[in-house]
Amino acid sequence: MNALRPALPMLVGVSVMLSLAMGLRQSLGLFMAPATRDIGMAVAEFTFAIAVQNLAWGFLQPFAGAAAARWGFRPVLVVGVLSYLVGLGVMAMAQGAFAILVGAGVLIGIALACTGSGMALAVASRPVPAALRSSALGIVSAAGSVGALVAAPVGQVLADGWGWRAGVWGFLLLGLAMIPAAWIAGRVDKVPVPPLAPQEAPRMGLALKRAMAHPPFLVMAGAYFVCGLQLVFLTTHLPSYLALCGQDPMLSAKALGLIGGFNVLGSLVFGWAGGRWNKGALLGGIYLVRSLVLGLYFAWAPSEASTLVFASIMGFLWLGVAPLVSGMVIEMFGLRFQALIQGLAFMSHQVGSFLGAFGGGLLFDLNGDYVLAWKLGVGMGLFAGAVQIIFALREASPPAPETGPPRPAPA
């Protein structure tokens, strides 16, 4: 604990920022049904805005990482927070689909590229000793889950009592706390960058070139695509699915809150485990188990009990991937350009998120149900998890012994 003491203010600041950024974003699906009725827009139009948010987040993440490498983390974090608040304000005053697209889609997408898990974990990696890094990343990821415990119930209560716009304004007020949190987290700019490790590239361009030619990184990024597809499909469409099945609207808020709560435990466990066992194999195991649970839940009509159990298990497996992915990037490429290279992997994640949000809405509009959407998500998750495990174990195995004719014994 003494080794972490100098880093504690920065870790607390980045944890609060991440908690609110992720918690508010994960709870936007609560407003889909009332907003589409109020404004007169299709479900696919709302989910398209969420899909654009995820694309903007993913494609701008490497640029945010490059900006942090050049100008420091603090300006990037603060700009991201301001974009978040403006986006929520535009969404709260929206009178049509275009304003929802700009507010919930573009502006919050830009904000998340600067304040989401990729940037937050890059900040958390810098000031802690290497021996404690995986656990510290797990702690920050866990803190990033707490926001949903607050945001989802607050948003649902405000929306039920005063309408969905009141819920969004409530989110904006909660988001104000991100401003001082981002400023304190920005103290990491004063922490000296360690000398180049053997695996680190001295220049940004060379780091990018190495990443795009490194097979373990490409496999991890490909599996990360499916991760994004599954998670954003759930956060966007679970409230709509439960309403379609005749469940109490408050069950959606309870489920999202449980996801956030068990996410805390899962992030801590996988952050700790990543410091002791093969990170890639753990990552693949998460994808496999998550896909099996997803398939079992959607195979039968939901009840309150099954939904809460499902949310608890999914929450445990939710952001546990974040410390593992961050740790793998550091092991492959070092700290210097972590935010940039991790942003490349996250770009793949967010393309999957786009398909999970928009594709799920499109399939619902075409078929009137979510059957095909969840079957595709389960199948892709099982495949991605198996490939990730096989590749991770193959990379970790010792080289095969040399073959050929036996050498003569020394005289």
C-alpha positions as CSV (number, residue, x, y, z in Angstrom):
1,M,0.0,0.0,0.0
2,N,2.9,2.4,0.8
3,A,4.1,1.9,-2.8
4,L,0.7,3.1,-4.1
5,R,0.5,6.2,-1.8
6,P,2.0,8.8,-4.2
7,A,-0.3,7.6,-6.9
8,L,-3.5,7.6,-4.8
9,P,-4.8,11.1,-5.7
10,M,-4.4,10.3,-9.4
11,L,-6.0,6.9,-9.1
12,V,-9.0,8.3,-7.2
13,G,-9.5,11.1,-9.7
14,V,-9.3,8.8,-12.7
15,S,-11.6,6.3,-11.0
16,V,-14.3,8.9,-10.3
17,M,-14.1,10.2,-13.9
18,L,-14.3,6.7,-15.4
19,S,-17.1,5.7,-13.0
20,L,-19.3,8.6,-14.1
21,A,-18.4,8.4,-17.8
22,M,-19.2,4.7,-18.1
23,G,-22.1,4.7,-15.7
24,L,-24.0,7.5,-17.5
25,R,-23.3,6.0,-20.9
26,Q,-24.4,2.5,-19.9
27,S,-27.7,3.9,-18.7
28,L,-28.7,5.8,-21.7
29,G,-30.8,2.8,-22.9
30,L,-33.3,3.6,-20.1
31,F,-34.5,6.6,-22.2
32,M,-34.9,4.8,-25.5
33,A,-38.6,3.8,-25.2
34,P,-39.9,7.1,-23.8
35,A,-37.7,9.3,-26.0
36,T,-38.8,7.5,-29.2
37,R,-42.4,7.9,-28.3
38,D,-42.1,11.5,-27.3
39,I,-40.0,12.6,-30.3
40,G,-41.7,10.3,-32.8
41,M,-38.6,8.4,-33.9
42,A,-38.0,4.8,-34.7
43,V,-36.1,2.5,-32.4
44,A,-33.5,2.1,-35.1
45,E,-32.9,5.9,-35.2
46,F,-32.2,6.0,-31.5
47,T,-29.9,2.9,-31.7
48,F,-28.2,4.5,-34.7
49,A,-27.2,7.4,-32.5
50,I,-25.8,5.0,-29.9
51,A,-24.0,3.2,-32.7
52,V,-22.5,6.5,-33.9
53,Q,-21.4,7.2,-30.3
54,N,-19.5,3.9,-30.2
55,L,-17.9,4.4,-33.6
56,A,-16.8,8.0,-32.7
57,W,-15.5,6.6,-29.4
58,G,-13.6,3.9,-31.1
59,F,-12.2,5.7,-34.1
60,L,-11.1,8.8,-32.1
61,Q,-9.5,6.7,-29.3
62,P,-6.1,6.4,-31.1
63,F,-6.1,10.1,-31.8
64,A,-6.9,10.9,-28.2
65,G,-4.0,8.6,-27.2
66,A,-1.7,10.3,-29.6
67,A,-2.8,13.7,-28.3
68,A,-2.1,12.6,-24.7
69,A,1.4,11.3,-25.8
70,R,2.2,14.7,-27.3
71,W,0.5,17.3,-25.1
72,G,-0.3,15.4,-21.9
73,F,-3.3,13.7,-20.4
74,R,-4.9,16.6,-18.5
75,P,-6.0,18.7,-21.6
76,V,-7.4,15.6,-23.2
77,L,-9.4,14.5,-20.1
78,V,-10.8,18.0,-19.5
79,V,-11.9,18.5,-23.2
80,G,-13.6,15.1,-23.0
81,V,-15.5,16.0,-19.9
82,L,-16.8,19.2,-21.4
83,S,-17.9,17.4,-24.6
84,Y,-19.8,14.9,-22.4
85,L,-21.7,17.7,-20.6
86,V,-22.6,19.5,-23.8
87,G,-23.7,16.2,-25.3
88,L,-26.1,15.5,-22.4
89,G,-27.5,19.1,-22.7
90,V,-28.1,18.7,-26.4
91,M,-29.8,15.3,-25.8
92,A,-32.0,16.7,-23.0
93,M,-33.3,19.5,-25.3
94,A,-33.7,17.4,-28.4
95,Q,-36.8,17.8,-30.6
96,G,-35.9,15.3,-33.3
97,A,-33.6,12.4,-34.3
98,F,-30.8,14.7,-35.5
99,A,-30.3,16.3,-32.1
100,I,-30.2,12.8,-30.4
101,L,-27.6,11.8,-33.0
102,V,-25.5,14.9,-32.3
103,G,-25.8,14.8,-28.5
104,A,-26.0,11.1,-27.5
105,G,-24.0,10.1,-30.6
106,V,-21.2,12.4,-31.8
107,L,-20.5,14.6,-28.7
108,I,-20.7,11.8,-26.1
109,G,-18.7,9.6,-28.5
110,I,-15.9,12.2,-28.6
111,A,-16.1,12.5,-24.8
112,L,-15.7,8.8,-24.2
113,A,-12.6,8.7,-26.4
114,C,-11.0,11.1,-23.9
115,T,-12.5,9.8,-20.7
116,G,-13.4,6.1,-21.2
117,S,-11.6,3.0,-20.0
118,G,-8.8,3.2,-22.6
119,M,-7.6,6.6,-21.5
120,A,-8.3,6.0,-17.8
121,L,-6.3,2.8,-17.6
122,A,-3.4,4.5,-19.5
123,V,-3.4,7.1,-16.8
124,A,-3.6,4.5,-14.0
125,S,-0.7,2.5,-15.5
126,R,1.8,5.4,-15.4
127,P,2.3,6.1,-11.6
128,V,2.2,2.6,-10.1
129,P,5.1,0.1,-9.8
130,A,5.1,-2.7,-12.4
131,A,4.5,-5.4,-9.7
132,L,1.2,-3.7,-8.6
133,R,0.1,-2.6,-12.1
134,S,-2.4,-5.3,-12.9
135,S,-4.1,-5.0,-9.5
136,A,-4.2,-1.2,-9.8
137,L,-5.8,-1.5,-13.3
138,G,-8.4,-3.9,-11.8
139,I,-9.2,-1.4,-9.0
140,V,-9.7,1.5,-11.4
141,S,-11.8,-0.7,-13.7
142,A,-13.9,-1.7,-10.7
143,A,-14.4,1.9,-9.7
144,G,-15.5,2.5,-13.3
145,S,-18.4,0.2,-12.6
146,V,-19.8,2.0,-9.6
147,G,-21.3,4.8,-11.7
148,A,-24.1,2.5,-13.1
149,L,-25.2,1.7,-9.5
150,V,-26.0,5.4,-9.1
151,A,-26.9,6.5,-12.6
152,A,-29.4,3.8,-13.6
153,P,-31.7,4.2,-10.5
154,V,-31.4,8.0,-10.6
155,G,-32.2,8.1,-14.3
156,Q,-35.2,5.7,-13.9
157,V,-36.7,7.5,-10.9
158,L,-36.4,10.9,-12.6
159,A,-37.8,9.6,-15.9
160,D,-40.8,7.9,-14.1
161,G,-41.6,11.0,-12.1
162,W,-40.9,13.9,-14.5
163,G,-40.2,12.4,-17.9
164,W,-37.1,11.2,-19.7
165,R,-35.7,14.7,-20.2
166,A,-35.5,15.2,-16.5
167,G,-33.5,11.9,-16.3
168,V,-31.0,13.3,-18.8
169,W,-30.7,16.6,-16.9
170,G,-30.0,14.6,-13.8
171,F,-27.2,12.8,-15.6
172,L,-25.7,16.2,-16.6
173,L,-25.7,17.3,-12.9
174,L,-24.0,14.0,-11.9
175,G,-21.5,14.6,-14.7
176,L,-20.3,17.9,-13.3
177,A,-18.2,15.9,-10.8
178,M,-16.0,14.7,-13.6
179,I,-14.5,18.1,-14.0
180,P,-12.4,18.2,-10.8
181,A,-11.8,14.4,-11.1
182,A,-10.2,14.8,-14.6
183,W,-8.1,17.7,-13.4
184,I,-6.7,15.7,-10.5
185,A,-6.1,12.7,-12.7
186,G,-4.1,15.0,-15.0
187,R,-1.4,15.2,-12.4
188,V,0.0,12.1,-14.0
189,D,1.6,14.4,-16.6
190,K,4.2,15.2,-13.9
191,V,5.2,11.5,-13.4
192,P,8.4,10.8,-15.4
193,V,8.1,8.4,-18.3
194,P,10.3,5.4,-17.5
195,P,13.3,4.6,-19.8
196,L,12.5,2.6,-23.0
197,A,11.8,-1.1,-22.3
198,P,13.1,-3.6,-24.8
199,Q,9.7,-4.1,-26.4
200,E,9.0,-0.3,-26.7
201,A,9.3,1.6,-29.9
202,P,11.1,5.0,-29.7
203,R,8.7,6.7,-32.1
204,M,4.9,6.8,-32.5
205,G,4.9,5.7,-36.2
206,L,7.2,2.7,-35.4
207,A,4.9,1.7,-32.5
208,L,1.9,1.7,-34.8
209,K,3.7,-0.4,-37.4
210,R,4.8,-3.0,-34.9
211,A,1.3,-3.3,-33.5
212,M,-0.3,-3.9,-36.8
213,A,2.2,-6.6,-37.7
214,H,2.1,-8.4,-34.3
215,P,-0.2,-11.5,-34.5
216,P,-1.0,-11.8,-30.7
217,F,-2.2,-8.1,-30.8
218,L,-4.3,-8.7,-33.9
219,V,-6.0,-11.8,-32.4
220,M,-6.8,-9.9,-29.2
221,A,-8.2,-6.9,-31.2
222,G,-10.4,-9.3,-33.3
223,A,-11.8,-10.9,-30.2
224,Y,-12.3,-7.5,-28.7
225,F,-14.7,-6.7,-31.6
226,V,-17.1,-9.4,-30.4
227,C,-16.8,-8.2,-26.8
228,G,-18.1,-4.8,-27.9
229,L,-20.9,-6.3,-29.9
230,Q,-22.2,-8.3,-27.0
231,L,-22.0,-5.6,-24.3
232,V,-23.5,-2.7,-26.2
233,F,-26.3,-5.0,-27.5
234,L,-27.2,-5.6,-23.9
235,T,-26.9,-2.0,-22.6
236,T,-28.9,-0.7,-25.5
237,H,-31.6,-3.4,-26.0
238,L,-32.1,-5.1,-22.6
239,P,-34.6,-2.4,-21.4
240,S,-36.6,-2.7,-24.7
241,Y,-36.5,-6.6,-24.5
242,L,-37.8,-6.6,-21.0
243,A,-40.6,-4.2,-21.8
244,L,-41.5,-6.3,-24.8
245,C,-41.8,-9.3,-22.5
246,G,-44.1,-7.4,-20.2
247,Q,-41.7,-6.9,-17.3
248,D,-41.7,-4.0,-14.9
249,P,-39.7,-1.0,-16.3
250,M,-37.9,-0.7,-13.0
251,L,-36.4,-4.2,-13.6
252,S,-34.2,-2.7,-16.3
253,A,-32.7,-0.2,-13.9
254,K,-32.2,-3.0,-11.3
255,A,-30.5,-5.2,-13.9
256,L,-28.2,-2.4,-15.1
257,G,-27.4,-1.5,-11.5
258,L,-26.5,-5.2,-10.7
259,I,-24.3,-5.3,-13.8
260,G,-22.4,-2.3,-12.4
261,G,-22.2,-3.8,-8.9
262,F,-20.9,-7.2,-9.9
263,N,-18.6,-5.5,-12.4
264,V,-16.7,-4.1,-9.4
265,L,-16.0,-7.6,-8.1
266,G,-15.2,-9.0,-11.5
267,S,-12.7,-6.2,-12.3
268,L,-10.9,-6.7,-9.0
269,V,-10.8,-10.5,-9.5
270,F,-9.5,-10.4,-13.1
271,G,-7.1,-7.5,-12.3
272,W,-5.6,-9.7,-9.5
273,A,-5.7,-12.8,-11.7
274,G,-4.0,-11.0,-14.6
275,G,-0.9,-10.5,-12.5
276,R,-0.6,-14.2,-11.9
277,W,-1.8,-16.2,-14.9
278,N,-2.0,-15.9,-18.7
279,K,-3.9,-12.8,-19.5
280,G,-4.9,-13.9,-23.0
281,A,-6.3,-17.2,-21.7
282,L,-8.3,-15.5,-19.0
283,L,-9.7,-13.1,-21.6
284,G,-10.8,-16.0,-23.9
285,G,-12.4,-17.7,-20.9
286,I,-14.5,-14.6,-20.1
287,Y,-15.7,-14.5,-23.7
288,L,-16.7,-18.2,-23.6
289,V,-18.6,-18.1,-20.3
290,R,-20.3,-14.8,-21.1
291,S,-21.6,-16.2,-24.4
292,L,-22.9,-19.3,-22.8
293,V,-24.8,-17.3,-20.2
294,L,-26.2,-14.9,-22.8
295,G,-27.5,-17.9,-24.8
296,L,-29.1,-19.5,-21.8
297,Y,-30.8,-16.3,-20.7
298,F,-32.4,-15.5,-24.1
299,A,-33.4,-19.1,-24.8
300,W,-36.3,-18.8,-22.3
301,A,-38.8,-16.0,-21.4
302,P,-37.3,-13.7,-18.8
303,S,-38.5,-13.5,-15.2
304,E,-37.4,-11.0,-12.5
305,A,-35.3,-13.7,-10.9
306,S,-33.7,-15.0,-14.1
307,T,-32.9,-11.4,-15.2
308,L,-31.3,-10.5,-11.9
309,V,-29.2,-13.6,-11.9
310,F,-28.2,-13.0,-15.5
311,A,-27.3,-9.4,-14.8
312,S,-25.1,-10.5,-11.8
313,I,-23.1,-13.0,-13.8
314,M,-22.7,-10.7,-16.8
315,G,-21.7,-7.9,-14.5
316,F,-18.9,-10.1,-13.0
317,L,-17.7,-10.8,-16.6
318,W,-18.2,-7.3,-17.9
319,L,-15.2,-4.9,-17.5
320,G,-12.9,-7.7,-16.2
321,V,-11.6,-7.6,-19.8
322,A,-10.2,-4.1,-19.3
323,P,-7.3,-4.7,-17.0
324,L,-6.4,-7.8,-19.0
325,V,-6.4,-6.0,-22.4
326,S,-4.4,-3.1,-20.9
327,G,-1.9,-5.5,-19.3
328,M,-1.4,-7.4,-22.6
329,V,-0.8,-4.1,-24.4
330,I,1.9,-3.1,-21.9
331,E,3.5,-6.5,-22.0
332,M,3.6,-6.4,-25.8
333,F,4.6,-2.7,-26.4
334,G,5.4,-1.0,-23.1
335,L,4.0,2.1,-21.5
336,R,5.1,5.0,-23.7
337,F,2.4,4.6,-26.4
338,Q,0.0,2.5,-24.4
339,A,-3.0,4.8,-24.9
340,L,-2.4,4.9,-28.7
341,I,-2.0,1.2,-29.2
342,Q,-4.8,0.3,-26.8
343,G,-6.9,2.8,-28.8
344,L,-6.3,0.7,-31.9
345,A,-7.6,-2.4,-30.2
346,F,-10.5,-0.4,-28.8
347,M,-11.4,0.8,-32.3
348,S,-12.1,-2.9,-33.2
349,H,-14.2,-3.1,-30.0
350,Q,-16.3,-0.2,-31.0
351,V,-17.0,-1.4,-34.5
352,G,-18.5,-4.4,-32.8
353,S,-20.4,-2.0,-30.5
354,F,-21.8,-0.3,-33.6
355,L,-23.1,-3.6,-34.9
356,G,-24.4,-4.5,-31.4
357,A,-26.4,-1.3,-31.0
358,F,-27.6,-0.5,-34.6
359,G,-27.6,-4.1,-35.9
360,G,-29.7,-5.2,-32.9
361,G,-32.2,-2.4,-33.5
362,L,-32.3,-3.1,-37.3
363,L,-33.0,-6.8,-36.8
364,F,-35.7,-6.0,-34.2
365,D,-37.4,-3.7,-36.7
366,L,-37.2,-6.3,-39.4
367,N,-38.2,-9.4,-37.4
368,G,-40.2,-7.9,-34.5
369,D,-38.0,-9.7,-31.9
370,Y,-34.4,-10.2,-30.8
371,V,-34.0,-13.9,-31.6
372,L,-31.6,-13.7,-34.5
373,A,-29.6,-10.9,-32.8
374,W,-28.9,-12.9,-29.7
375,K,-28.1,-16.1,-31.6
376,L,-25.5,-14.3,-33.7
377,G,-24.0,-12.7,-30.6
378,V,-23.7,-16.0,-28.9
379,G,-22.1,-17.8,-31.8
380,M,-19.6,-15.1,-32.5
381,G,-18.6,-15.0,-28.8
382,L,-18.0,-18.7,-28.6
383,F,-15.8,-18.6,-31.7
384,A,-13.8,-15.5,-30.5
385,G,-13.3,-17.0,-27.0
386,A,-12.0,-20.3,-28.4
387,V,-9.6,-18.6,-30.8
388,Q,-8.3,-16.3,-28.1
389,I,-7.6,-19.2,-25.7
390,I,-5.9,-21.4,-28.3
391,F,-3.7,-18.5,-29.5
392,A,-2.8,-17.4,-26.0
393,L,-1.8,-20.9,-24.9
394,R,0.2,-21.5,-28.1
395,E,2.1,-18.2,-27.6
396,A,2.8,-19.1,-24.0
397,S,4.0,-22.7,-24.7
398,P,7.8,-23.3,-24.8
399,P,9.4,-23.8,-28.2
400,A,9.5,-27.3,-29.6
401,P,12.9,-29.0,-29.2
402,E,15.2,-29.1,-32.2
403,T,14.8,-32.1,-34.5
404,G,17.3,-33.7,-36.8
405,P,20.0,-36.3,-36.6
406,P,21.6,-36.8,-33.2
407,R,24.8,-35.0,-32.5
408,P,27.8,-37.0,-31.8
409,A,28.8,-37.2,-28.2
410,P,31.8,-35.2,-27.2
411,A,35.0,-37.1,-27.1
